[in-house]
Amino acid sequence: MNRNYELSKKNYEDLLSRKEQSELATSLDEHEQGQQFHIIDQPSLPMKPASPNHMAVGLGGLGAGLALGVALVFFLETKDHSLINEKDLSRLFSFPLLVGMPTLSTKAEDRRRSRVRIVEWLVGATLCLMVCATEFYIYRRG
């Protein structure tokens, strides 16, 4: 008998809580009856991205690369203590220079040196063109 009473009491409490939830949902629907949202202007995709600014990033990278290159050359030149010409020698020693010896090189060394110089210029120009083309591509792509 007690078991049936407990079971009936539990069913009654369950039905009572469902009724309260239903009343709450009904009252919320009644209060929101006049509130309806209508989309006036459909959203659209932006014409260009807000971030990142590819031109600023590219120019910043170019400037940082140039500054790093200049700093590296300056550092290497200040660490180089070799004597290149007569001015370096006269600046280092107080006595006058009696004889200056020109650089003696063979024709093969001259050709090799000129080929190396041409290759260096071509590689440098190619790298510059590649950087410019990449920047232009990134700028055009948006």
C-alpha positions in Angstrom: 0.0 0.0 0.0 2.8 2.4 0.9 4.6 1.5 -2.3 1.5 2.4 -4.4 1.1 5.6 -2.5 4.7 6.6 -3.1 4.4 5.7 -6.8 1.2 7.7 -7.1 2.8 10.7 -5.3 5.8 10.6 -7.6 3.6 10.5 -10.8 1.6 13.4 -9.4 4.7 15.5 -8.8 6.0 14.7 -12.3 2.7 15.7 -13.9 2.6 18.9 -11.8 6.1 19.9 -12.9 5.2 19.3 -16.6 2.1 21.4 -16.2 4.2 24.3 -14.7 6.7 24.0 -17.6 3.9 24.1 -20.1 2.4 27.2 -18.5 5.8 28.9 -18.5 6.3 28.1 -22.2 2.8 29.3 -23.0 3.3 32.6 -21.1 6.6 33.2 -22.9 5.0 32.6 -26.3 2.2 35.1 -25.4 4.7 37.8 -24.4 6.7 37.3 -27.6 3.7 37.3 -29.8 4.2 40.8 -31.1 8.0 40.6 -31.4 9.1 39.3 -34.7 12.4 40.0 -36.4 12.7 40.7 -40.1 16.0 41.0 -41.9 15.9 44.3 -43.8 19.3 44.2 -45.5 20.9 40.9 -46.4 24.5 40.5 -45.3 27.1 40.7 -48.0 30.8 39.6 -48.3 33.4 42.4 -48.0 35.1 43.5 -51.2 38.6 43.3 -49.7 39.8 41.7 -46.4 40.0 43.9 -43.4 43.2 42.3 -42.3 46.1 41.7 -42.9 47.1 44.6 -45.1 49.3 42.8 -47.6 50.9 45.9 -48.9 52.0 47.1 -45.5 53.3 43.6 -44.6 55.2 43.4 -47.8 56.7 46.8 -47.6 57.6 46.2 -43.9 59.3 42.9 -44.9 61.2 44.7 -47.7 62.3 47.5 -45.3 63.3 45.0 -42.6 65.3 42.9 -45.1 67.1 46.0 -46.4 67.9 47.2 -42.9 69.1 43.8 -41.9 71.3 43.6 -45.0 72.8 47.0 -44.4 73.4 46.2 -40.7 75.1 42.9 -41.7 77.4 44.5 -44.3 78.3 47.2 -41.7 79.1 44.6 -39.1 81.2 42.6 -41.5 83.1 45.6 -42.7 83.9 46.8 -39.2 85.2 43.3 -38.3 87.5 43.2 -41.4 91.0 44.4 -40.5 92.7 43.5 -43.8 94.8 46.0 -45.8 93.2 46.7 -49.2 95.1 49.7 -50.6 97.7 52.3 -49.8 95.4 54.5 -47.7 94.7 51.6 -45.3 98.5 51.1 -44.9 99.3 54.8 -44.4 96.4 55.1 -41.9 97.8 52.2 -39.9 101.5 53.1 -39.9 103.1 56.5 -39.5 106.1 55.9 -41.8 105.7 56.8 -45.5 105.0 54.2 -48.1 108.0 53.6 -50.4 106.7 51.0 -52.8 103.2 50.0 -53.8 102.6 46.6 -55.4 99.8 46.2 -57.8 97.7 43.1 -57.9 99.1 40.7 -60.4 96.6 38.3 -61.8 96.5 36.1 -64.9 93.9 36.4 -67.7 92.2 33.2 -66.4 91.8 34.7 -63.0 90.4 37.9 -64.5 87.9 36.0 -66.6 86.9 33.9 -63.6 86.5 37.0 -61.5 84.3 38.7 -64.1 82.2 35.6 -64.5 81.6 35.4 -60.8 80.7 39.1 -60.8 78.2 38.6 -63.6 76.6 35.5 -61.9 76.4 37.5 -58.6 74.6 40.3 -60.4 72.2 37.9 -62.2 71.3 36.1 -59.0 70.7 39.4 -57.2 68.6 40.8 -60.0 66.6 37.5 -60.2 65.9 37.6 -56.5 64.8 41.2 -56.6 62.5 40.4 -59.5 61.1 37.4 -57.7 60.4 39.4 -54.6 58.7 42.2 -56.6 56.6 39.6 -58.6 55.5 37.9 -55.3 54.5 41.2 -53.8 52.6 42.2 -56.9 50.8 38.8 -56.9 49.9 39.1 -53.2 48.7 42.7 -53.8 46.5 41.8 -56.8 45.1 38.7 -55.0 43.9 40.9 -52.2 
